Amino acid sequence: MFADELFEITDDEVDWSAAACRHQGGATELFFSEEIPDINQAKAICRTCPLVEPCLRGAVIRREPVGVWGAQLFVNGRILAQKRKRGRPPKVRPPEPEVVLPPSVASFLARLDADAAQSA
């Protein structure tokens, strides 16, 4: 299966000790915070990481329920472009920003969607 092969690549062939999040010294709470400034700071840390793509692929495969993974925000196992502010939404809602993914991850998600459509 395609996802299983990618999962092996993600976990077995990547040196996770080089991950930027591991060198933040106690900043783990940033990656799981509900606060927009914390989320933005976690995404900024991820963007400097050499392992951003395998991290994001792994999070997609595992369907991470929450947190910042591979410079993307996951909520309920889905990638969100940004977190909304608390409180009542505006009457006229601005358009949702587009999620920009690395090309390899975008093609991976397209293949997962195609596989799901074929098996349905």
NORURNOR-V817072 format. One record per helix or strand of 3 or more residues. SS is the DSSP state (a for helix, b for strand). FROM is the first residue (numbers start at 1). TO is the last residue. If there is no record, write none. Layout:
# NORURNOR-V817072
SS_FROM_TO ; SS_FROM_TO
This chain:
# NORURNOR-V817072
a_2_12 ; a_16_18 ; a_20_23 ; a_28_32 ; a_36_47 ; a_52_62 ; b_66_69 ; b_72_75 ; b_78_80 ; a_103_119
